[in-house]
Amino acid sequence: MKLNTAPRIHASLLILGASTFLLTAYNGNFWRTFFSATGGVSLPHLPLHLGSFLLLVLLFNACLNLINFRFIVKPVLVVLFMATSATYYFMNEYGTAIDKSMIQNLLETDVHEALELLNWKLLLTITVLGIIPSLLVCRAKISFCAGKRGLMLQAANIGGSLLMASVLLFLFFKSLAPALREHRELRYLLAPTNYIQAINGYIKQQRAQALVMAPLGMDATKRVVGSGNRQRSVTLIVVGETARAANFSLNGYTRATNPELSAQPDLLNFTDVQSCGTATAVSVPCVFSALGRKNYSDDKAHAQQGLLDVLSHAGFSVLWRDNNSGCKGACDRVDYEDLSKTEPGNRWCVDDECFDERLLDGLPELIRKASQDMVIVLHQKGSHGPAYWKRAPAAFQRFGPVCQTNQLESCSRESIVAAYDNSILYTDHFLNQAIELLKASAAKEQINTAMLYFSDHGESLGEHNMYLHGAPYVISPAEQRAVPFMLWLSDGFRSRFHIDQRCLAARTGQAFSHDNVFHSVLGMHSIGTAVYNPGLDIFGPCTHEA
């Protein structure tokens, strides 16, 4: 009598086992980097590390349960084991991180190059970590619950896994958030999500390249408003980073974080402004697009020109100066200067980064040489965390004690807030310096100047046990959405474009959002175009014909 020795296992247990196996067998590099990013292997960190492992197992389990059906689960697991084993070899052997450029390199490798990569170690790795687990899965007798009962069990597995993962995320969020924010390379090390994301990113990239960039505002022209002042204008648009409105003393915060701006008599501070997103990658391209938050998507934004293009069409000289991580596509077709890289001897640079005042270097000369109306965008490093203490020079470290580590779990909330407030204090100084520079240029060069400042998004500093930013917008706390928004106009600028300062001052308490920026920048410069929406122009009710 022939015995059937193939193991029998319930489908739910198979998925749970596969999830655990994927995290343990293929992710040595990920865990080594993760342990280092969270303070190293030690007894005090053991709950965090075990909790993080369980969190990822639960997330993998929830995802794999989506394919837990007869005739589907085995082929999918086999493909995962085979592909992940090959990925593991190259990551482990060559220290390779998997992103969309790596997928592109793979697809463009010819047969000769591919054969050079073949060796016994690769074959052994694929055999042990790919073929053998795949054979075990293929031979396994899997028990499935039939009909509605099976579907209910799957739903329970997915829902239960996500619920428990959410609880663990809440418990360890203070420790995980800074590690993940500061060590973005972790996303390229976690298999199999790294190559799945990379393939998806490569496909999106190919689709984007196939798109024809739609022109926007080609009809843009400068309207002649009345008569008189015709001097050229220079406007600074300052894009703040991670500055939340709640910690600006101009908005009622108890600490004096805005001592210099508070002394600017003509500064207009808008107190109720909402961001387009909770992360730079969304908010920056969104605020410079004509889409608005509800209609925004990455695909739409990359397929259509934006605000800076419209300004160019209208005859403005446009420059983007960056002390951050780029413009996320918003400045692709205008002049660009990257000032985030350190230079030996530069007075604003320390160690591996530069303070925001570097963005002001050389601006008077640029303004003097400009022969036409000009808009200059300054993209700050601002208050980007979790290393808040690095964002301000020593002279602005006035509040304390200060958290001086990326591991926020080792700091009190008070020290985290103090470090953050110092970064806001420095932003106050930076913006005041920008205004004084514009005043001096206006007087010396006989030009009209203006400054518009807004932050890309806010920040959580421990409220509701949340830190940093990037929460899904629909569930994001107010601290991540409420942003500062300020405006300064020289007398000459108001005169040229016939803007009523008192009217604007009366509007500073009204509710606005990033959706208003596109149309307000056009409105404040009297630019006429079919894409301009006067209903979203903050200046609309406050301008008049001379």
KOLKOLBA-858882 format. One record per residue (C-alpha): residue number from 1; residue in three letters; x, y, z. Coordinates in nm, 2 decimals. Layout:
<rs>
(NUM; Ala; (X; Y; Z))
...
</rs>
This chain:
<rs>
(1; Met; (0.00; 0.00; 0.00))
(2; Lys; (0.15; 0.34; -0.11))
(3; Leu; (0.14; 0.61; 0.16))
(4; Asn; (0.08; 0.97; 0.07))
(5; Thr; (0.36; 1.15; 0.26))
(6; Ala; (0.29; 1.50; 0.13))
(7; Pro; (0.22; 1.73; 0.42))
(8; Arg; (-0.13; 1.87; 0.47))
(9; Ile; (-0.17; 2.23; 0.59))
(10; His; (-0.46; 2.47; 0.61))
(11; Ala; (-0.44; 2.76; 0.37))
(12; Ser; (-0.44; 3.02; 0.65))
(13; Leu; (-0.14; 2.86; 0.82))
(14; Leu; (0.04; 2.83; 0.49))
(15; Ile; (0.01; 3.20; 0.43))
(16; Leu; (0.12; 3.29; 0.78))
(17; Gly; (0.42; 3.06; 0.75))
(18; Ala; (0.51; 3.20; 0.41))
(19; Ser; (0.49; 3.56; 0.55))
(20; Thr; (0.72; 3.46; 0.83))
(21; Phe; (0.96; 3.28; 0.60))
(22; Leu; (0.98; 3.58; 0.36))
(23; Leu; (1.08; 3.81; 0.64))
(24; Thr; (1.34; 3.58; 0.80))
(25; Ala; (1.50; 3.40; 0.51))
(26; Tyr; (1.55; 3.69; 0.26))
(27; Asn; (1.59; 4.01; 0.47))
(28; Gly; (1.92; 3.99; 0.65))
(29; Asn; (2.03; 4.33; 0.51))
(30; Phe; (1.70; 4.49; 0.60))
(31; Trp; (1.72; 4.37; 0.96))
(32; Arg; (2.08; 4.47; 1.01))
(33; Thr; (2.01; 4.82; 0.88))
(34; Phe; (1.69; 4.84; 1.08))
(35; Phe; (1.86; 4.74; 1.41))
(36; Ser; (2.13; 5.00; 1.35))
(37; Ala; (1.87; 5.27; 1.27))
(38; Thr; (1.69; 5.20; 1.59))
(39; Gly; (1.99; 5.20; 1.83))
(40; Gly; (2.14; 4.86; 1.78))
(41; Val; (2.07; 4.52; 1.93))
(42; Ser; (2.02; 4.54; 2.30))
(43; Leu; (1.78; 4.43; 2.57))
(44; Pro; (1.60; 4.77; 2.60))
(45; His; (1.53; 4.76; 2.22))
(46; Leu; (1.41; 4.40; 2.21))
(47; Pro; (1.04; 4.50; 2.24))
(48; Leu; (1.07; 4.74; 1.95))
(49; His; (1.25; 4.48; 1.73))
(50; Leu; (1.01; 4.20; 1.81))
(51; Gly; (0.71; 4.43; 1.77))
(52; Ser; (0.84; 4.55; 1.44))
(53; Phe; (0.89; 4.19; 1.32))
(54; Leu; (0.54; 4.09; 1.42))
(55; Leu; (0.40; 4.41; 1.26))
(56; Leu; (0.56; 4.32; 0.92))
(57; Val; (0.45; 3.96; 0.95))
(58; Leu; (0.09; 4.08; 1.00))
(59; Leu; (0.11; 4.31; 0.71))
(60; Phe; (0.26; 4.04; 0.48))
(61; Asn; (-0.01; 3.81; 0.60))
(62; Ala; (-0.29; 4.05; 0.52))
(63; Cys; (-0.15; 4.11; 0.17))
(64; Leu; (-0.09; 3.74; 0.09))
(65; Asn; (-0.44; 3.65; 0.21))
(66; Leu; (-0.57; 3.85; -0.09))
(67; Ile; (-0.44; 3.57; -0.32))
(68; Asn; (-0.52; 3.28; -0.09))
(69; Phe; (-0.74; 3.09; -0.34))
(70; Arg; (-0.72; 2.74; -0.48))
(71; Phe; (-0.52; 2.73; -0.80))
(72; Ile; (-0.37; 3.07; -0.73))
(73; Val; (-0.19; 3.06; -0.40))
(74; Lys; (0.07; 2.80; -0.51))
(75; Pro; (0.19; 2.97; -0.83))
(76; Val; (0.21; 3.31; -0.66))
(77; Leu; (0.42; 3.17; -0.37))
(78; Val; (0.65; 2.99; -0.61))
(79; Val; (0.71; 3.31; -0.81))
(80; Leu; (0.77; 3.50; -0.49))
(81; Phe; (1.02; 3.25; -0.35))
(82; Met; (1.21; 3.22; -0.68))
(83; Ala; (1.22; 3.59; -0.75))
(84; Thr; (1.30; 3.68; -0.39))
(85; Ser; (1.58; 3.43; -0.37))
(86; Ala; (1.75; 3.58; -0.67))
(87; Thr; (1.69; 3.93; -0.53))
(88; Tyr; (1.84; 3.82; -0.20))
(89; Tyr; (2.16; 3.70; -0.37))
(90; Phe; (2.23; 4.03; -0.55))
(91; Met; (2.14; 4.24; -0.24))
(92; Asn; (2.36; 4.02; -0.02))
(93; Glu; (2.65; 3.97; -0.26))
(94; Tyr; (2.68; 4.32; -0.41))
(95; Gly; (2.51; 4.54; -0.15))
(96; Thr; (2.25; 4.63; -0.41))
(97; Ala; (1.94; 4.82; -0.32))
(98; Ile; (1.64; 4.75; -0.54))
(99; Asp; (1.47; 5.05; -0.70))
(100; Lys; (1.32; 5.13; -1.04))
(101; Ser; (1.65; 5.22; -1.19))
(102; Met; (1.78; 4.87; -1.10))
(103; Ile; (1.48; 4.72; -1.27))
(104; Gln; (1.56; 4.92; -1.58))
(105; Asn; (1.92; 4.80; -1.57))
(106; Leu; (1.80; 4.44; -1.54))
(107; Leu; (1.56; 4.48; -1.84))
(108; Glu; (1.83; 4.64; -2.05))
(109; Thr; (2.10; 4.38; -1.97))
(110; Asp; (2.20; 4.18; -2.27))
(111; Val; (2.26; 3.80; -2.28))
(112; His; (2.64; 3.83; -2.25))
(113; Glu; (2.62; 4.05; -1.95))
(114; Ala; (2.36; 3.83; -1.79))
(115; Leu; (2.58; 3.52; -1.84))
(116; Glu; (2.87; 3.69; -1.66))
(117; Leu; (2.65; 3.71; -1.35))
(118; Leu; (2.59; 3.34; -1.33))
(119; Asn; (2.80; 3.14; -1.08))
(120; Trp; (2.77; 2.85; -0.85))
(121; Lys; (2.69; 3.07; -0.55))
(122; Leu; (2.39; 3.22; -0.73))
(123; Leu; (2.26; 2.88; -0.83))
(124; Leu; (2.31; 2.75; -0.47))
(125; Thr; (2.12; 3.05; -0.33))
(126; Ile; (1.83; 3.00; -0.57))
(127; Thr; (1.83; 2.63; -0.50))
(128; Val; (1.82; 2.66; -0.12))
(129; Leu; (1.60; 2.97; -0.09))
(130; Gly; (1.40; 2.94; -0.41))
(131; Ile; (1.36; 2.59; -0.55))
(132; Ile; (1.34; 2.39; -0.23))
(133; Pro; (1.07; 2.61; -0.06))
(134; Ser; (0.88; 2.61; -0.39))
(135; Leu; (0.89; 2.23; -0.41))
(136; Leu; (0.76; 2.21; -0.06))
(137; Val; (0.47; 2.44; -0.14))
(138; Cys; (0.39; 2.25; -0.46))
(139; Arg; (0.38; 1.92; -0.28))
(140; Ala; (0.18; 2.04; 0.01))
(141; Lys; (-0.19; 1.94; 0.04))
(142; Ile; (-0.37; 2.26; 0.12))
(143; Ser; (-0.70; 2.26; 0.29))
(144; Phe; (-0.94; 2.54; 0.19))
(145; Cys; (-1.27; 2.64; 0.35))
(146; Ala; (-1.53; 2.64; 0.08))
(147; Gly; (-1.79; 2.90; -0.01))
(148; Lys; (-1.89; 3.18; 0.21))
(149; Arg; (-1.72; 3.03; 0.51))
(150; Gly; (-1.38; 3.05; 0.33))
(151; Leu; (-1.44; 3.41; 0.22))
(152; Met; (-1.54; 3.51; 0.58))
(153; Leu; (-1.22; 3.34; 0.71))
(154; Gln; (-1.01; 3.53; 0.46))
(155; Ala; (-1.18; 3.86; 0.55))
(156; Ala; (-1.12; 3.78; 0.92))
(157; Asn; (-0.75; 3.71; 0.86))
(158; Ile; (-0.70; 4.03; 0.66))
(159; Gly; (-0.90; 4.24; 0.90))
(160; Gly; (-0.75; 4.09; 1.21))
(161; Ser; (-0.40; 4.12; 1.08))
(162; Leu; (-0.45; 4.49; 0.99))
(163; Leu; (-0.61; 4.56; 1.33))
(164; Met; (-0.32; 4.41; 1.52))
(165; Ala; (-0.07; 4.57; 1.30))
(166; Ser; (-0.24; 4.91; 1.36))
(167; Val; (-0.22; 4.85; 1.74))
(168; Leu; (0.16; 4.77; 1.71))
(169; Leu; (0.22; 5.07; 1.49))
(170; Phe; (0.05; 5.30; 1.75))
(171; Leu; (0.25; 5.15; 2.03))
(172; Phe; (0.59; 5.19; 1.85))
(173; Phe; (0.52; 5.48; 1.63))
(174; Lys; (0.74; 5.72; 1.83))
(175; Ser; (1.04; 5.49; 1.77))
(176; Leu; (0.96; 5.38; 1.42))
(177; Ala; (0.88; 5.71; 1.26))
(178; Pro; (1.22; 5.88; 1.29))
(179; Ala; (1.40; 5.56; 1.19))
(180; Leu; (1.20; 5.52; 0.88))
(181; Arg; (1.21; 5.89; 0.80))
(182; Glu; (1.59; 5.92; 0.83))
(183; His; (1.67; 5.58; 0.68))
(184; Arg; (1.47; 5.58; 0.36))
(185; Glu; (1.70; 5.31; 0.22))
(186; Leu; (1.50; 5.06; 0.43))
(187; Arg; (1.23; 5.06; 0.17))
(188; Tyr; (1.48; 4.94; -0.09))
(189; Leu; (1.60; 4.66; 0.14))
(190; Leu; (1.27; 4.49; 0.24))
(191; Ala; (1.20; 4.20; 0.02))
(192; Pro; (0.97; 4.12; -0.17))
(193; Thr; (0.81; 4.47; -0.14))
(194; Asn; (1.12; 4.64; -0.27))
(195; Tyr; (1.12; 4.48; -0.61))
(196; Ile; (0.74; 4.48; -0.64))
(197; Gln; (0.75; 4.86; -0.57))
(198; Ala; (1.04; 4.90; -0.81))
(199; Ile; (0.86; 4.72; -1.09))
(200; Asn; (0.55; 4.93; -1.03))
(201; Gly; (0.76; 5.25; -1.03))
(202; Tyr; (0.93; 5.15; -1.35))
(203; Ile; (0.60; 5.09; -1.52))
(204; Lys; (0.47; 5.43; -1.40))
(205; Gln; (0.79; 5.59; -1.53))
(206; Gln; (0.74; 5.43; -1.87))
(207; Arg; (0.38; 5.55; -1.88))
(208; Ala; (0.49; 5.90; -1.78))
(209; Gln; (0.76; 5.92; -2.05))
(210; Ala; (0.50; 5.82; -2.30))
(211; Leu; (0.27; 6.11; -2.20))
(212; Val; (0.29; 6.43; -2.39))
(213; Met; (0.33; 6.72; -2.15))
(214; Ala; (0.01; 6.93; -2.18))
(215; Pro; (0.09; 7.30; -2.21))
(216; Leu; (-0.08; 7.53; -1.96))
(217; Gly; (-0.15; 7.90; -1.98))
(218; Met; (0.01; 7.96; -2.32))
(219; Asp; (-0.21; 8.26; -2.35))
(220; Ala; (-0.07; 8.42; -2.03))
(221; Thr; (0.00; 8.79; -2.06))
(222; Lys; (0.07; 9.08; -1.82))
(223; Arg; (-0.24; 9.30; -1.80))
(224; Val; (-0.18; 9.67; -1.79))
(225; Val; (-0.34; 9.79; -1.47))
(226; Gly; (-0.40; 10.16; -1.48))
(227; Ser; (-0.10; 10.40; -1.54))
(228; Gly; (0.20; 10.52; -1.35))
(229; Asn; (0.44; 10.28; -1.18))
(230; Arg; (0.61; 10.06; -1.45))
(231; Gln; (0.92; 9.95; -1.26))
(232; Arg; (1.00; 9.58; -1.29))
(233; Ser; (0.90; 9.35; -1.01))
(234; Val; (1.09; 9.08; -0.82))
(235; Thr; (0.89; 8.83; -0.61))
(236; Leu; (1.03; 8.57; -0.37))
(237; Ile; (0.81; 8.26; -0.32))
(238; Val; (0.95; 8.09; -0.01))
(239; Val; (0.84; 7.73; 0.02))
(240; Gly; (0.88; 7.63; 0.38))
(241; Glu; (0.95; 7.27; 0.50))
(242; Thr; (0.76; 7.10; 0.78))
(243; Ala; (0.66; 7.42; 0.94))
(244; Arg; (0.33; 7.40; 1.13))
(245; Ala; (0.11; 7.70; 1.20))
(246; Ala; (0.06; 7.60; 1.56))
(247; Asn; (0.42; 7.68; 1.66))
(248; Phe; (0.43; 8.03; 1.51))
(249; Ser; (0.38; 8.30; 1.78))
(250; Leu; (0.22; 8.51; 1.51))
(251; Asn; (-0.06; 8.26; 1.53))
(252; Gly; (-0.09; 8.28; 1.91))
(253; Tyr; (0.18; 8.03; 2.02))
(254; Thr; (0.30; 8.11; 2.37))
(255; Arg; (0.68; 8.09; 2.29))
(256; Ala; (0.82; 8.39; 2.11))
(257; Thr; (0.92; 8.20; 1.79))
(258; Asn; (0.86; 8.50; 1.56))
(259; Pro; (1.03; 8.80; 1.73))
(260; Glu; (1.17; 8.95; 1.40))
(261; Leu; (0.87; 8.90; 1.18))
(262; Ser; (0.64; 9.04; 1.46))
(263; Ala; (0.83; 9.37; 1.41))
(264; Gln; (0.76; 9.39; 1.04))
(265; Pro; (0.48; 9.65; 1.01))
(266; Asp; (0.35; 9.55; 0.67))
(267; Leu; (0.36; 9.18; 0.71))
(268; Leu; (0.03; 9.00; 0.65))
(269; Asn; (-0.01; 8.67; 0.84))
(270; Phe; (-0.29; 8.44; 0.73))
(271; Thr; (-0.40; 8.23; 1.02))
(272; Asp; (-0.62; 7.95; 0.87))
(273; Val; (-0.45; 7.78; 0.58))
(274; Gln; (-0.46; 7.41; 0.49))
(275; Ser; (-0.19; 7.22; 0.30))
(276; Cys; (-0.25; 7.01; -0.02))
(277; Gly; (-0.09; 6.71; 0.14))
(278; Thr; (0.10; 6.59; 0.44))
(279; Ala; (0.43; 6.51; 0.26))
(280; Thr; (0.66; 6.71; 0.03))
(281; Ala; (0.63; 6.47; -0.26))
(282; Val; (0.26; 6.56; -0.28))
(283; Ser; (0.23; 6.91; -0.15))
(284; Val; (0.50; 7.07; -0.35))
(285; Pro; (0.39; 6.96; -0.70))
(286; Cys; (0.03; 7.01; -0.59))
(287; Val; (0.07; 7.37; -0.48))
(288; Phe; (0.24; 7.46; -0.80))
(289; Ser; (-0.02; 7.29; -1.02))
(290; Ala; (-0.36; 7.42; -1.12))
(291; Leu; (-0.53; 7.10; -1.01))
(292; Gly; (-0.62; 7.17; -0.65))
(293; Arg; (-0.61; 6.91; -0.38))
(294; Lys; (-0.93; 6.72; -0.47))
(295; Asn; (-0.83; 6.68; -0.84))
(296; Tyr; (-0.46; 6.62; -0.77))
(297; Ser; (-0.27; 6.30; -0.87))
(298; Asp; (0.09; 6.24; -0.95))
(299; Asp; (0.00; 6.13; -1.31))
(300; Lys; (-0.20; 6.44; -1.37))
(301; Ala; (0.06; 6.67; -1.23))
(302; His; (0.34; 6.52; -1.44))
(303; Ala; (0.13; 6.54; -1.75))
(304; Gln; (0.05; 6.91; -1.73))
(305; Gln; (0.26; 7.23; -1.69))
(306; Gly; (0.23; 7.43; -1.37))
(307; Leu; (0.25; 7.77; -1.22))
(308; Leu; (0.61; 7.84; -1.30))
(309; Asp; (0.55; 7.75; -1.67))
(310; Val; (0.26; 8.00; -1.68))
(311; Leu; (0.48; 8.27; -1.53))
(312; Ser; (0.74; 8.20; -1.80))
(313; His; (0.47; 8.22; -2.07))
(314; Ala; (0.38; 8.56; -1.94))
(315; Gly; (0.73; 8.69; -1.98))
(316; Phe; (0.87; 8.64; -1.63))
(317; Ser; (1.22; 8.52; -1.56))
(318; Val; (1.18; 8.22; -1.32))
(319; Leu; (1.45; 8.07; -1.09))
(320; Trp; (1.42; 7.78; -0.83))
(321; Arg; (1.68; 7.77; -0.56))
(322; Asp; (1.68; 7.46; -0.35))
(323; Asn; (1.81; 7.37; -0.01))
(324; Asn; (1.60; 7.05; 0.02))
(325; Ser; (1.54; 6.74; -0.19))
(326; Gly; (1.43; 6.90; -0.52))
(327; Cys; (1.12; 7.05; -0.66))
(328; Lys; (0.94; 6.72; -0.73))
(329; Gly; (0.88; 6.82; -1.10))
(330; Ala; (0.74; 7.17; -1.03))
(331; Cys; (1.06; 7.34; -1.17))
(332; Asp; (1.16; 7.10; -1.44))
(333; Arg; (1.13; 7.37; -1.72))
(334; Val; (1.28; 7.67; -1.54))
(335; Asp; (1.63; 7.76; -1.41))
(336; Tyr; (1.73; 7.56; -1.11))
(337; Glu; (2.01; 7.59; -0.85))
(338; Asp; (2.08; 7.32; -0.60))
(339; Leu; (2.23; 7.48; -0.29))
(340; Ser; (2.18; 7.18; -0.06))
(341; Lys; (2.53; 7.03; -0.12))
(342; Thr; (2.80; 7.14; 0.12))
(343; Glu; (3.10; 7.33; -0.01))
(344; Pro; (3.43; 7.37; 0.18))
(345; Gly; (3.46; 7.72; 0.33))
(346; Asn; (3.09; 7.81; 0.29))
(347; Arg; (2.98; 8.00; 0.60))
(348; Trp; (2.63; 7.85; 0.59))
(349; Cys; (2.74; 7.48; 0.57))
(350; Val; (2.82; 7.25; 0.86))
(351; Asp; (2.91; 6.89; 0.83))
(352; Asp; (2.67; 6.74; 0.57))
(353; Glu; (2.41; 7.01; 0.52))
(354; Cys; (2.36; 7.39; 0.48))
(355; Phe; (2.15; 7.64; 0.67))
(356; Asp; (1.87; 7.81; 0.48))
(357; Glu; (2.04; 8.15; 0.47))
(358; Arg; (2.25; 8.01; 0.19))
(359; Leu; (1.95; 8.05; -0.03))
(360; Leu; (1.99; 8.43; 0.01))
(361; Asp; (2.36; 8.43; -0.10))
(362; Gly; (2.40; 8.62; -0.43))
(363; Leu; (2.04; 8.72; -0.45))
(364; Pro; (2.10; 9.10; -0.46))
(365; Glu; (2.33; 9.05; -0.76))
(366; Leu; (2.08; 8.83; -0.93))
(367; Ile; (1.80; 9.09; -0.87))
(368; Arg; (2.03; 9.37; -1.00))
(369; Lys; (2.11; 9.19; -1.32))
(370; Ala; (1.76; 9.09; -1.40))
(371; Ser; (1.63; 9.27; -1.70))
(372; Gln; (1.26; 9.17; -1.67))
(373; Asp; (1.00; 9.09; -1.41))
(374; Met; (1.13; 8.80; -1.20))
(375; Val; (1.00; 8.53; -0.96))
(376; Ile; (1.24; 8.34; -0.75))
(377; Val; (1.14; 8.03; -0.55))
(378; Leu; (1.34; 7.95; -0.24))
(379; His; (1.28; 7.59; -0.11))
(380; Gln; (1.39; 7.57; 0.25))
(381; Lys; (1.53; 7.28; 0.46))
(382; Gly; (1.31; 7.45; 0.72))
(383; Ser; (1.21; 7.22; 1.01))
(384; His; (1.26; 6.88; 0.85))
(385; Gly; (1.27; 6.61; 1.12))
(386; Pro; (1.35; 6.42; 1.31))
(387; Ala; (1.68; 6.59; 1.34))
(388; Tyr; (1.52; 6.92; 1.43))
(389; Trp; (1.83; 7.04; 1.63))
(390; Lys; (2.03; 7.04; 1.31))
(391; Arg; (1.81; 7.29; 1.13))
(392; Ala; (1.92; 7.60; 1.32))
(393; Pro; (2.26; 7.76; 1.39))
(394; Ala; (2.39; 7.78; 1.75))
(395; Ala; (2.27; 8.14; 1.78))
(396; Phe; (1.91; 8.02; 1.75))
(397; Gln; (1.92; 7.74; 1.99))
(398; Arg; (1.73; 7.94; 2.25))
(399; Phe; (1.47; 7.69; 2.38))
(400; Gly; (1.57; 7.38; 2.57))
(401; Pro; (1.65; 7.13; 2.68))
(402; Val; (1.69; 7.00; 2.32))
(403; Cys; (1.65; 6.65; 2.18))
(404; Gln; (1.97; 6.58; 1.99))
(405; Thr; (1.91; 6.24; 1.85))
(406; Asn; (1.70; 6.09; 1.57))
(407; Gln; (1.57; 5.83; 1.81))
(408; Leu; (1.28; 6.03; 1.94))
(409; Glu; (1.18; 5.75; 2.18))
(410; Ser; (1.48; 5.84; 2.39))
(411; Cys; (1.37; 6.21; 2.42))
(412; Ser; (1.10; 6.37; 2.62))
(413; Arg; (0.82; 6.54; 2.42))
(414; Glu; (0.93; 6.88; 2.57))
(415; Ser; (1.28; 6.84; 2.43))
(416; Ile; (1.15; 6.74; 2.09))
(417; Val; (0.92; 7.05; 2.08))
(418; Ala; (1.21; 7.27; 2.20))
(419; Ala; (1.43; 7.15; 1.92))
(420; Tyr; (1.15; 7.21; 1.67))
(421; Asp; (1.07; 7.56; 1.80))
(422; Asn; (1.43; 7.66; 1.75))
(423; Ser; (1.40; 7.56; 1.39))
(424; Ile; (1.09; 7.79; 1.36))
(425; Leu; (1.29; 8.07; 1.53))
(426; Tyr; (1.55; 8.03; 1.26))
(427; Thr; (1.29; 8.04; 0.99))
(428; Asp; (1.16; 8.36; 1.14))
(429; His; (1.51; 8.51; 1.11))
(430; Phe; (1.55; 8.37; 0.75))
(431; Leu; (1.22; 8.52; 0.64))
(432; Asn; (1.30; 8.86; 0.80))
(433; Gln; (1.64; 8.86; 0.63))
(434; Ala; (1.46; 8.79; 0.30))
(435; Ile; (1.23; 9.09; 0.35))
(436; Glu; (1.51; 9.32; 0.45))
(437; Leu; (1.70; 9.21; 0.13))
(438; Leu; (1.40; 9.29; -0.08))
(439; Lys; (1.36; 9.63; 0.09))
(440; Ala; (1.72; 9.71; 0.02))
(441; Ser; (1.70; 9.60; -0.35))
(442; Ala; (1.38; 9.80; -0.39))
(443; Ala; (1.55; 10.12; -0.28))
(444; Lys; (1.88; 10.06; -0.46))
(445; Glu; (1.75; 9.92; -0.79))
(446; Gln; (1.43; 10.11; -0.81))
(447; Ile; (1.22; 9.80; -0.84))
(448; Asn; (0.90; 9.66; -0.69))
(449; Thr; (0.94; 9.36; -0.45))
(450; Ala; (0.72; 9.11; -0.27))
(451; Met; (0.75; 8.79; -0.07))
(452; Leu; (0.50; 8.51; -0.03))
(453; Tyr; (0.58; 8.24; 0.22))
(454; Phe; (0.39; 7.91; 0.29))
(455; Ser; (0.50; 7.57; 0.42))
(456; Asp; (0.45; 7.25; 0.23))
(457; His; (0.29; 7.07; 0.53))
(458; Gly; (0.29; 7.06; 0.90))
(459; Glu; (0.43; 6.82; 1.16))
(460; Ser; (0.32; 6.60; 1.45))
(461; Leu; (0.52; 6.64; 1.77))
(462; Gly; (0.36; 6.38; 1.99))
(463; Glu; (-0.01; 6.47; 1.98))
(464; His; (-0.22; 6.16; 1.97))
(465; Asn; (0.11; 5.97; 1.99))
(466; Met; (0.20; 6.08; 1.64))
(467; Tyr; (0.53; 6.21; 1.52))
(468; Leu; (0.67; 6.36; 1.19))
(469; His; (0.43; 6.38; 0.90))
(470; Gly; (0.30; 6.18; 0.60))
(471; Ala; (-0.02; 6.05; 0.75))
(472; Pro; (-0.30; 5.98; 0.49))
(473; Tyr; (-0.48; 6.31; 0.44))
(474; Val; (-0.83; 6.18; 0.54))
(475; Ile; (-0.71; 6.08; 0.88))
(476; Ser; (-0.42; 6.32; 0.93))
(477; Pro; (-0.43; 6.54; 1.24))
(478; Ala; (-0.46; 6.92; 1.21))
(479; Glu; (-0.10; 6.96; 1.31))
(480; Gln; (0.01; 6.81; 0.98))
(481; Arg; (-0.23; 7.01; 0.76))
(482; Ala; (-0.24; 7.36; 0.92))
(483; Val; (0.05; 7.56; 0.77))
(484; Pro; (0.18; 7.92; 0.80))
(485; Phe; (0.11; 8.16; 0.52))
(486; Met; (0.26; 8.51; 0.50))
(487; Leu; (0.28; 8.80; 0.26))
(488; Trp; (0.49; 9.11; 0.24))
(489; Leu; (0.45; 9.37; -0.04))
(490; Ser; (0.66; 9.68; -0.09))
(491; Asp; (0.49; 10.01; -0.14))
(492; Gly; (0.60; 10.01; -0.51))
(493; Phe; (0.46; 9.66; -0.56))
(494; Arg; (0.12; 9.76; -0.42))
(495; Ser; (0.13; 10.07; -0.63))
(496; Arg; (0.21; 9.90; -0.96))
(497; Phe; (-0.05; 9.63; -0.92))
(498; His; (-0.30; 9.84; -0.73))
(499; Ile; (-0.34; 9.62; -0.43))
(500; Asp; (-0.53; 9.74; -0.13))
(501; Gln; (-0.33; 9.65; 0.18))
(502; Arg; (-0.61; 9.71; 0.42))
(503; Cys; (-0.84; 9.49; 0.22))
(504; Leu; (-0.59; 9.21; 0.24))
(505; Ala; (-0.54; 9.26; 0.61))
(506; Ala; (-0.91; 9.21; 0.66))
(507; Arg; (-0.89; 8.87; 0.49))
(508; Thr; (-0.61; 8.73; 0.70))
(509; Gly; (-0.85; 8.54; 0.93))
(510; Gln; (-1.04; 8.38; 0.65))
(511; Ala; (-1.00; 8.01; 0.55))
(512; Phe; (-0.76; 7.94; 0.26))
(513; Ser; (-0.56; 7.65; 0.13))
(514; His; (-0.28; 7.57; -0.11))
(515; Asp; (-0.54; 7.57; -0.38))
(516; Asn; (-0.53; 7.95; -0.36))
(517; Val; (-0.16; 7.98; -0.43))
(518; Phe; (-0.17; 7.92; -0.81))
(519; His; (-0.44; 8.17; -0.88))
(520; Ser; (-0.32; 8.42; -0.62))
(521; Val; (0.03; 8.44; -0.77))
(522; Leu; (-0.12; 8.51; -1.11))
(523; Gly; (-0.36; 8.76; -0.96))
(524; Met; (-0.10; 8.95; -0.76))
(525; His; (0.10; 9.00; -1.08))
(526; Ser; (-0.20; 9.09; -1.29))
(527; Ile; (-0.15; 8.80; -1.53))
(528; Gly; (-0.44; 8.72; -1.76))
(529; Thr; (-0.50; 8.37; -1.88))
(530; Ala; (-0.79; 8.13; -1.93))
(531; Val; (-0.66; 7.90; -1.65))
(532; Tyr; (-0.69; 8.18; -1.39))
(533; Asn; (-0.98; 8.14; -1.15))
(534; Pro; (-1.06; 8.47; -0.98))
(535; Gly; (-1.27; 8.28; -0.71))
(536; Leu; (-0.94; 8.13; -0.58))
(537; Asp; (-0.74; 8.45; -0.59))
(538; Ile; (-0.68; 8.59; -0.25))
(539; Phe; (-0.60; 8.93; -0.41))
(540; Gly; (-0.91; 8.93; -0.63))
(541; Pro; (-1.13; 9.15; -0.41))
(542; Cys; (-0.84; 9.37; -0.31))
(543; Thr; (-0.72; 9.49; -0.65))
(544; His; (-0.86; 9.78; -0.85))
(545; Glu; (-0.81; 9.97; -1.17))
(546; Ala; (-0.63; 10.30; -1.12))
</rs>
